[in-house]
Amino acid sequence: MECPRTMVLLQVLMFLALSGAAAVQAGVVHPAGDATTEGGLSISVAPAAYHQLVVEPVGGSSPEDATTAAEIKSKNARMLARRNSGALIGRYTKKLKIAVPEKQGFKVFVNATTQKVTGYCIDVFEAAVKKLSDDLDYEFDIYAGSYDELVHNVSSGIFDAAVGDITITAERAVYVDFTMPYTESGVSLLVLSENDSNSTIEWVFLKPLTTELWLATVGGFFFTALVVWMIERPKNLEYQGSSSRQCTTALYFSFSTLTSSHGQIIGSPLSKIVVVIWCFVVLVIVQSYTASLSSMLTAKRFRPSVTDLDQLLSNGDYIGYQSGSFVHSVLMKKAFAEKRLKSYTNKEEYAEALRKGSKNGGVSAIVDEIPYITSFLSDPQHPNEFQMVNRIYKTPGFGFVFPQYSPLVHNLSVAILDLTSGDECSQIQAEWLGTATALPSYVTPNTDSAPLTLRSFSGLFIITVCISALMMLISIARSVHVKYTKVRDSDMQSADGDGVGEGHGGSGSGPLQNDVGNGSMTDQPHHEAGNEDSQGIHGSGGSVGDREPNGSVPIHTIQIEMNTG
């Protein structure tokens, strides 16, 4: 007689374990969740189970009792199959008691009053409920407490669910089930921006180029000046004179290529090739420098005062967080002392604490979830005054809370996926959070353009160095060749002069006539000597080629006059 009763009791207990019922007592299951007693056996199930379990009291061990037990087992099996498939079991006979957190700040997410409950999270939940195939009867109940306590109350059956800006964490998921997240989240730093324009001395003009590129550019000017000086010095009077004059002339010409080529003070084709190549390099660098500097001057001149948690920890600064948030436990795990943590509730307190700073009764940074920081930064009252720094902790996002194994978790998750993949969720977000509050890329953008590096112009520098070195080698080779030719011609003339003097017995007219006939004097480098003479350069006193270095009339000219006279 006791076996059928025991078997039914075991079936009930097994189903309750699979369904996640919160409490089991003596009594018979009632569809509304109440406990009734019949036949000396009583089982009651907390309303958090959200299911209807059919159990008939067993009064004896008759064959009818066995048939009843078999039917009960069959019905329960069908209900379990429907639950596991995610199907709702008709209209719920019990109105769900859903808790919503009472917030002092950031009421765009949840604004709970005795008259009405509104907010971004509420609208998302109601939109998701409308996508369910079955009706869901519920009512909101305002809860004044921490989010962790709210989650535990859902787990214990005090509330049937919780809706609001509740972050999905591993610690909370141990006790309850979350739906799919309906918004992306994470933990980041909110810090005060430092305005670079407040500094008394500006060095922005140096920032477009790296130190290596600055040194390479200056070195290029000096190298070009050296090459031009070596090529022009032998024949160009502009590059002759004292050492200081030669140096200043060469450097002035080289650096003046920033504005013009100054071709009037160079004459050699080799120098012109060097200058053309270097002017092209200067043009590219100047244009790139101008573009980079313009970008820096027109960009925002703000940078974050703090970049990471390690900096705050090492400095011993005070840190703020949102009251009731799980961020407090995150900071404690990061080895921050409790006395260094301050809780705040709304945007105004955030702004005031950051403006004061850690040394004046405020904080150096606010650690909070990204949706709240984004909502804070979108406020027109704080334009460019604060910044969000890199994400320091990752979370799945906000989700709705239900007891474990609740069939609503699956159905609402499907509805949330359908909602977020369409335009309806974006419209809800734009209505409450604004269109400019899209979640950032978790990295604070650097408003300064990246400086130009030497690697970017390495090819140009290699080309100009190689061509300049080649032109300088050609100039040196030509100078050596000219000197060698002069020495060789001088030796040949000396040898010819000795032979003529011996053959003609020192006749005065013979050497002159021989010179005219052989044209040896016309081969002497009188023209080059004349080019180095200042009077010849300025064209005074006749042709340069018609005078000797000492200003006397050439011998062959005298000979011609004698022959024609």
Protein Blocks (a to p, Z undefined) as FASTA:
>chain_A
ZZmmmmmmmmmmmmmmmnopabdceddddfklpacdeehiacdddfklopacdddddfbj
cfklmmmmmmmmmmmmmmmmmmmnopaehjafbdcdddddddfbhkllpccdfkbccdjk
lmmmmmmmmmpmbdcddddddddddfklmmmmmmnomagbdcdjddcdfklmmmmccddd
fbdcddddddddddfklpmbdcklmmmpcfklmmmmmmmmmmmmmmmmmmmmmmmmklgc
jfklmmmmmmmmmmmmmmmnolmlcfbfklmmmmmmmmmmmmmmmmmmmmmmmmmmmmcc
bdcfbfbfklmmmnopacdddehiaklmmmmmnopafklpccdfbfklmmmmmmnommno
pafbdcddfklmmmmmmpmklghkbccdddfbdcfbdcddddehiaklmmmmmmmmmmmm
mmmlmmmmmmmnopklcccehiacdfbdcdddfklmmmmmmmmmmmmmmmmmmmmmmmmm
mmmmmmmmmmmmmmmmmmmmmmnnopaklmmmmmmmnommmmpcklmmmmmpmklmnopg
iafklpcfkopacfklmmmmmmmZZ
